[in-house]
Amino acid sequence: MSPSPTRVLVLNSGSSSVKYQLLDMRDSSRLAVGLVERIGEQTSRLRHTCLDSGDTREALGPIADHEAALKAVAEELTRDGLGLDSPELAAIGHRVVHGGMFFTEPTVIDDAVLAEIERLIPVAPLHNPANLTGIRTAQALRPDLPQVAVFDTAFHTTMPESAARYAIDPKFADRYRIRRYGFHGTSHAYVSRATARLLGRTPEEVNVIVLHLGNGASASAVRGGRCVDTSMGLTPLEGLVMGTRSGDLDPAVIFHLARVGGMSMDEIDTLLNKRSGLFGLCGDNDMREIRRRIDEGDEAARLAFDIYIHRLKKYIGAYCAVLGRVDAVAFTAGVGENAAPVREAAVAGLEGLGLAVDPELNAVRADEPRLISPAGTRVAVAVVPTDEELEIATQTYALVGTGSAPVGNNS
Ligand code: ADP
């Protein structure tokens, strides 16, 4: 009898990109990683790295669509002896952004699942179509292989109605499926569990505030391993100040821009999602550049940073209140993992809530989860690198593996 397959290919299909990783779930190691960018343009780029040989290959030139992109990825994998036809491949795990209220768990994809992801397009018009294209293309390449959808929203489906509902007439809310779904759930799940492990506790024993600060950013309150509140809502626009999204604002700003500013709904949508946040405030959405400008005395960059921090602080305070008892605050994603000044400023002045950062520990750069609070503080403050691909692979393998499947080192 041939041994059970142990490899999982993780696909994250965006509107014009596909990110992928091939993992071996016996030890959660990466075999290959890569990215196809600018799909549909003349200047598409595929960058592929085989971890075993350390080889990185880059191909430039037009890649017309997701089908062509996935075929190119499959060819690169084949060149490294890791092709999609390999009997060692157990499944393909797909990141799917919006799973609505229906998908609370990772799910093996069949026609009914595809139809439901499609039905959710009106609440995720940018993401779900790209995710669907990725799934359909992968199915065409390996029709016999289990394909699993891992939803960004799933971790947040445990939110109580009091946190998930907006204060609007349920007739409208229910008809148009308006509620707070939350996103980045795979990251919040992974980081909240990894934080518990860092504290030497089980997820059930701890209450954690997770701050996922990337280009998109969201906070969540996790009680005993279950999400009880999160900052993103019906769409990823709500909540924290982000790279290009405004986050929270008075909804009447939209009426005002339409009635007084004469802007169309599409123009307002673009303004708030693509031209706001740090970028809208100061013209840069990269925290490194903003810090550099602040060091040079740039006022616009300073104000953008201060608004970003003010909002972050409000959410930390709010989630302390939501949780009652907080054991840890965990910073993650590009900004959270790398920007010591953001961590320092977000926690400054919160000693009354039991929160503090040790400047020396905060300045350490490392890839490992680590504590940055001084010994003896009531609430641990931690930096916990996220790994959404590993989490997707782990959840996928747990679903389709042999039953004796190792659940990776992140459960
Ligand atoms: P996403 O997955 O949302 O695109 P990431 O989690 O990769 O984003 O975060 C990207 C952001 O992280 C960048 O826009 C930048 O602001 C920030 N970032 C990355 N590296 C650093 C660094 N060394 N110092 C400060 N900020 C950083």
Residues whose N, C-alpha, C, O or C-beta is under 5 A from the ligand:
A	BS01	ADP	L213 G214 N215 G216 N285 D286 M287 R288 A333 G334 V335 N338 A339
